[in-house]
Amino acid sequence: MANAKLSITKHSSVAILSVNNSGLPWGGSSIGHYIVIYGYNDSNGNLSVWDPTPGSGNHTLSASQAYKASKAQNSKMIW
């Protein structure tokens, strides 16, 4: 996963990624849903995300963690 890349443009205000809970560090059962990527830290490459799943909320993900979660859903960034 060290070479995992997502195509996220820095100039976008948000991006929506289809993911599977099983691929998220805070996830649980294998349920597909969407997360919102709203920030990117240039210094460490982490993404700021919001998960609308009840009780979830804001999280920080590495690009490889986001890739793993989207790969578990066989998906790509949708917006």
FENZI-V37304 format. One record per backbone hydrogen bond with DSSP energy under -0.5 kcal/mol. CO is the residue of the C=O (numbers start at 1). NH is the residue of the N-H. If there is no record, write none. Layout:
co: <CO CO>
nh: <NH NH>
This chain:
co: <1 6 9 15 16 16 17 19 20 21 24 29 29 31 33 34 35 35 36 36 37 39 40 41 45 46 47 47 48 48 49 50 50 51 53 57 59 61 62 63 64 65 66 67 68 69 69 70 70 71 76>
nh: <4 8 12 37 78 79 35 33 23 24 27 28 31 21 19 52 17 37 38 50 15 48 42 45 63 41 49 61 38 39 59 36 52 57 56 51 49 47 66 67 68 69 70 71 72 20 73 73 75 74 18>
